[in-house]
Amino acid sequence: MTTSTAGAAAPPDPAQLRDLAIEIAEEAAALVARGRASAGEHVDVKSSPVDVVTAVDKASEELIVARLAAARPDDGVLGEEGASRAGTSGVRWVVDPIDGTVNFLYGVPAYAVSIAAEVDGVVRAGVVLNVATGELFTATSGGGAFLSSPLLAQPVHLRGSSPVSLEQTLVATGFSYRAEQRRAQGEAVARLLPQVRDIRRFGSAALDLCAAAAGRVDAYYELELNAWDYAAGALVAAEAGLTVTGLPGRPFAEPMAIAAAASIAEPFVDLVAELYAG
């Protein structure tokens, strides 16, 4: 006995989802770039006085959600600034209209539009576009991760790095918006520093993950990220060959997000677990 599949919808092509995300991210990035000069004029706070949102964040998300709805009206959406829509297609878009809003506010050139496409709950396509530099990081599940830039003649296939030891590992991290947790995280970094090459703090989880994919850092960890912070960047890191995981026995970002070069992934995860024990 056979079961007919006639009329069943074909699963979405991750490459097509990626290409749509690129098109929309580029349009949103242009909006964000135009808003940079007046970024400080309309600023609100969210979870704490240092957790900021600008009118440009909201305008960028509105643009992205509108373009997605026009192109794929049956898809769901989850956005940092409140966009939430259930879909019927099995596809959900996870959107951060400006990842690195404090950098955007201050003019630090590390803030990005991040768009990921989930299919049946699994991220299959991701795009992270650094508005300030024009660097575009993309990935599809099973298709690899790539970097395009106005300074590159053609896209570069990302493959991470291969440090030979923890002592030669350059680590990126980020910090909570809550003062008490920031204090504990600072204490953890103080214990981390003597055991690694150095640390970097870029201020954008999406770009941290992409930096690890590009071999600009060897490892990254951060507590309590939201899906929009990491959905696209984590796929870029994974497709570049990094180990993308949580603490031992825990999933990625529940509550710790870790991306590390395969050569040092096991001891690095153990080190982070030791730093945050209890």
HUQUI-V19547 format. One record per residue. N is the residue number from 1. PHI is phi in whole degrees, 0 to 359 (none if undefined). NEAR is the number of other ideal C-beta (glycine too) atoms within 10 Angstrom. D_LAST is the distance of its C-alpha to the last C-alpha in whole Angstrom. Layout:
N_PHI_NEAR_D_LAST, N_PHI_NEAR_D_LAST
This chain:
1_none_2_55, 2_243_4_54, 3_253_4_52, 4_285_6_53, 5_247_7_51, 6_301_4_54, 7_87_5_53, 8_290_7_49, 9_289_7_47, 10_289_6_46, 11_297_11_43, 12_298_19_42, 13_280_13_43, 14_304_20_40, 15_294_13_42, 16_291_13_44, 17_297_24_41, 18_300_25_40, 19_296_15_43, 20_294_21_43, 21_298_27_40, 22_299_17_41, 23_302_14_44, 24_287_24_42, 25_299_27_40, 26_295_15_43, 27_293_15_44, 28_295_26_41, 29_298_21_41, 30_297_14_44, 31_297_18_44, 32_298_26_41, 33_298_14_42, 34_294_11_45, 35_275_20_43, 36_300_16_41, 37_297_9_44, 38_251_11_44, 39_301_21_40, 40_277_13_39, 41_279_10_42, 42_225_14_40, 43_236_14_36, 44_242_11_34, 45_245_11_30, 46_244_13_28, 47_285_9_24, 48_200_12_25, 49_299_9_27, 50_259_14_26, 51_261_14_26, 52_252_18_30, 53_220_20_32, 54_250_25_36, 55_299_14_39, 56_289_25_39, 57_306_27_36, 58_294_19_37, 59_294_19_41, 60_296_29_39, 61_295_24_37, 62_300_16_40, 63_297_18_42, 64_299_26_40, 65_296_21_40, 66_295_12_44, 67_292_18_44, 68_296_25_42, 69_296_16_44, 70_290_9_47, 71_278_11_47, 72_218_19_45, 73_294_11_45, 74_267_10_43, 75_276_23_40, 76_271_18_37, 77_217_20_35, 78_227_20_32, 79_237_23_32, 80_298_23_29, 81_268_19_32, 82_113_10_33, 83_295_20_35, 84_207_10_34, 85_216_15_37, 86_282_9_37, 87_245_16_39, 88_240_9_41, 89_268_14_41, 90_90_15_38, 91_256_21_37, 92_230_23_35, 93_264_28_35, 94_247_23_31, 95_236_29_32, 96_243_32_31, 97_291_30_34, 98_213_32_33, 99_269_29_29, 100_105_27_29, 101_297_23_31, 102_296_17_30, 103_300_20_32, 104_302_29_35, 105_297_19_35, 106_267_12_35, 107_82_12_37, 108_284_14_35, 109_283_12_36, 110_212_21_33, 111_215_30_33, 112_221_32_33, 113_269_31_35, 114_236_34_32, 115_225_32_34, 116_235_30_33, 117_243_29_34, 118_267_22_33, 119_238_19_35, 120_53_11_34, 121_85_7_30, 122_243_9_30, 123_291_22_31, 124_246_23_34, 125_212_30_35, 126_214_34_33, 127_222_30_35, 128_231_31_34, 129_243_27_36, 130_287_22_36, 131_298_27_38, 132_288_18_39, 133_249_15_40, 134_81_15_41, 135_289_21_39, 136_240_23_38, 137_257_30_35, 138_223_28_36, 139_203_30_35, 140_231_23_36, 141_297_17_35, 142_80_8_36, 143_251_14_38, 144_88_16_36, 145_240_27_35, 146_219_20_38, 147_239_19_38, 148_244_16_41, 149_203_14_42, 150_302_8_46, 151_267_8_46, 152_251_12_45, 153_290_6_49, 154_208_7_47, 155_301_14_43, 156_256_13_41, 157_283_11_39, 158_276_23_35, 159_222_16_34, 160_65_25_31, 161_227_23_31, 162_217_13_30, 163_298_21_29, 164_271_9_29, 165_198_12_26, 166_299_19_23, 167_298_11_25, 168_251_14_27, 169_258_24_25, 170_270_20_25, 171_244_27_22, 172_256_23_22, 173_207_22_19, 174_217_20_19, 175_230_17_18, 176_294_18_17, 177_276_16_20, 178_266_15_18, 179_302_10_19, 180_295_8_15, 181_291_13_13, 182_299_14_16, 183_299_11_15, 184_295_15_12, 185_293_19_13, 186_297_10_16, 187_295_11_14, 188_295_16_12, 189_297_15_16, 190_300_10_17, 191_282_11_15, 192_288_18_16, 193_306_12_20, 194_291_7_21, 195_253_16_20, 196_227_20_22, 197_296_15_25, 198_181_9_24, 199_237_15_23, 200_228_13_25, 201_226_11_24, 202_270_21_27, 203_90_18_26, 204_211_28_26, 205_299_28_24, 206_301_34_27, 207_285_26_29, 208_301_32_26, 209_297_34_26, 210_290_34_29, 211_297_24_29, 212_295_30_27, 213_298_32_30, 214_274_21_32, 215_78_17_31, 216_279_16_31, 217_226_27_27, 218_262_27_26, 219_203_28_22, 220_214_30_20, 221_214_24_17, 222_195_22_16, 223_268_19_14, 224_56_15_15, 225_280_22_19, 226_261_13_22, 227_304_17_24, 228_292_24_27, 229_292_25_25, 230_238_30_24, 231_306_28_27, 232_285_34_30, 233_296_35_28, 234_294_29_26, 235_292_31_29, 236_302_32_31, 237_296_33_28, 238_296_21_28, 239_288_24_32, 240_276_27_32, 241_98_17_30, 242_283_28_26, 243_278_20_24, 244_246_25_22, 245_205_22_19, 246_250_18_15, 247_295_20_12, 248_310_10_13, 249_81_7_15, 250_239_13_14, 251_289_11_17, 252_303_18_18, 253_68_22_17, 254_232_11_15, 255_261_13_13, 256_260_20_13, 257_258_28_17, 258_227_24_18, 259_227_32_21, 260_216_30_22, 261_305_24_26, 262_302_12_26, 263_294_18_27, 264_233_24_23, 265_299_18_21, 266_296_13_20, 267_292_14_19, 268_291_26_18, 269_300_20_15, 270_297_13_14, 271_294_21_14, 272_297_24_12, 273_299_16_9, 274_294_12_9, 275_296_17_9, 276_251_15_6, 277_301_7_4, 278_81_2_0
